[in-house]
């Protein structure tokens, strides 16, 4: 009887080690963006993985297979008819590119010393020219709250 218990414990330990190793290897390739950093730093990090000249397919593959991103409802959206609209001072948008991919990367919040929490959404936009070549990456943070 003690031999059976020891074998079961050994099998359980082996299973745990295998599972932990698989989990670690699976997360090794995940890219976590530094979402609390300034937009320029996040943009530079994104460009390491999706350099200028990349195709929409390469960007979508990166987003879906490597980039750790937001909520289940925050799927990337590939707009084949419109570029990225970037808000400029005085509220006038500038359009970059002919096509775009947009994604809510993540949100994070900070609690005020009241009952309110201020949430910041980090959005990434990839702008493509008429040949489906990546020409720019835009990162915008938007705050929601008081």
C-alpha positions as CSV (number, residue, x, y, z in Angstrom):
1,X,0.0,0.0,0.0
2,X,2.7,2.6,0.8
3,X,4.3,1.9,-2.6
4,X,1.1,2.7,-4.4
5,X,0.8,6.0,-2.4
6,X,4.4,6.9,-3.2
7,X,3.8,6.1,-6.9
8,X,0.7,8.3,-7.0
9,X,2.6,11.2,-5.3
10,X,5.4,10.8,-7.8
11,X,3.0,10.8,-10.8
12,X,1.3,13.9,-9.3
13,X,4.6,15.7,-8.9
14,X,5.6,14.8,-12.5
15,X,2.3,16.1,-13.8
16,X,2.7,19.3,-11.9
17,X,6.2,19.8,-13.2
18,X,5.1,19.1,-16.8
19,X,2.1,21.4,-16.6
20,X,4.2,24.2,-15.0
21,X,6.8,23.8,-17.8
22,X,4.2,23.9,-20.5
23,X,2.6,27.0,-19.0
24,X,5.9,28.8,-18.7
25,X,6.9,28.0,-22.3
26,X,3.5,29.0,-23.6
27,X,3.8,32.4,-21.8
28,X,7.4,32.9,-22.8
29,X,6.4,34.2,-26.2
30,X,3.6,36.5,-24.9
31,X,4.3,40.2,-25.2
32,X,3.2,42.4,-22.3
33,X,3.3,46.1,-23.3
34,X,4.3,48.6,-20.7
35,X,0.8,50.2,-20.6
36,X,1.5,52.6,-17.8
37,X,4.4,54.2,-19.7
38,X,4.0,57.2,-22.0
39,X,2.5,56.5,-25.4
40,X,5.8,57.0,-27.2
41,X,7.4,54.1,-25.2
42,X,4.5,51.8,-25.9
43,X,4.7,52.7,-29.6
44,X,8.4,51.9,-29.7
45,X,7.7,48.5,-28.1
46,X,5.0,47.7,-30.6
47,X,7.3,48.6,-33.5
48,X,9.8,46.0,-32.3
49,X,7.3,43.3,-33.2
50,X,5.4,45.0,-36.1
51,X,8.0,47.1,-37.9
52,X,7.1,49.6,-40.6
53,X,6.4,47.8,-43.8
54,X,4.6,44.9,-42.1
55,X,1.5,43.5,-43.7
56,X,-2.0,43.5,-42.0
57,X,-1.8,39.7,-41.8
58,X,1.5,39.9,-39.9
59,X,0.1,42.5,-37.5
60,X,-3.1,40.4,-36.9
61,X,-1.0,37.3,-36.3
62,X,1.1,39.2,-33.8
63,X,-2.0,40.5,-32.0
64,X,-3.8,37.2,-32.0
65,X,-0.9,34.9,-31.1
66,X,1.6,36.9,-29.1
67,X,0.2,40.2,-27.8
68,X,-1.3,40.1,-24.3
69,X,-4.4,42.3,-24.7
70,X,-7.6,43.4,-23.0
71,X,-11.0,42.1,-22.7
72,X,-12.8,39.3,-24.5
73,X,-14.8,41.9,-26.3
74,X,-11.6,43.8,-27.4
75,X,-10.9,41.9,-30.6
76,X,-8.7,43.6,-33.3
77,X,-10.7,45.4,-36.0
78,X,-9.3,45.5,-39.5
79,X,-10.9,48.5,-41.4
80,X,-10.2,48.0,-45.1
81,X,-11.7,51.3,-46.0
82,X,-10.5,53.9,-43.5
83,X,-7.1,55.0,-42.1
84,X,-6.5,55.9,-38.5
85,X,-8.2,59.1,-37.3
86,X,-5.9,60.9,-34.9
87,X,-7.3,63.7,-32.8
88,X,-5.3,66.9,-33.2
89,X,-5.5,70.1,-31.1
90,X,-8.9,71.9,-31.4
91,X,-10.6,68.5,-32.1
92,X,-9.7,68.3,-35.8
93,X,-8.9,64.7,-36.8
94,X,-6.1,63.8,-39.1
95,X,-6.4,60.6,-41.1
96,X,-3.2,58.5,-41.5
97,X,-3.2,55.8,-44.2
98,X,-5.9,54.1,-46.3
99,X,-6.6,51.1,-44.0
100,X,-6.2,50.4,-40.3
101,X,-6.2,47.9,-37.5
102,X,-7.4,49.1,-34.1
103,X,-7.2,47.4,-30.7
104,X,-8.0,48.2,-27.1
105,X,-4.8,46.8,-25.7
106,X,-5.7,47.1,-22.0
107,X,-7.3,49.2,-19.4
108,X,-6.0,50.1,-16.0
109,X,-7.4,52.2,-13.2
110,X,-6.3,54.2,-10.3
111,X,-8.5,54.9,-7.3
112,X,-9.0,58.4,-6.2
113,X,-9.4,59.2,-2.6
114,X,-13.2,59.1,-3.1
115,X,-15.6,56.5,-4.3
116,X,-14.4,57.1,-7.9
117,X,-11.9,55.1,-10.0
118,X,-10.3,56.7,-13.0
119,X,-9.8,54.2,-15.9
120,X,-7.3,54.6,-18.7
121,X,-7.8,52.7,-21.9
122,X,-4.7,52.1,-24.0
123,X,-5.5,51.9,-27.7
124,X,-3.2,50.9,-30.5
125,X,-3.8,51.7,-34.2
126,X,-1.8,50.4,-37.1
127,X,-2.0,52.5,-40.3
128,X,-1.5,51.0,-43.7
129,X,-1.0,52.5,-47.2
130,X,-2.8,51.5,-50.3
131,X,-0.3,48.6,-50.8
132,X,-1.1,47.2,-47.3
133,X,2.2,48.2,-46.0
134,X,2.4,49.5,-42.4
135,X,3.3,53.2,-42.4
136,X,2.6,54.2,-38.8
137,X,1.6,53.0,-35.3
138,X,-0.4,55.3,-33.1
139,X,-0.9,54.8,-29.4
140,X,-3.6,56.8,-27.6
141,X,-4.6,56.7,-24.0
142,X,-8.1,57.8,-23.0
143,X,-9.3,58.4,-19.5
144,X,-12.8,57.7,-18.3
145,X,-13.9,59.1,-15.0
146,X,-14.2,62.3,-13.0
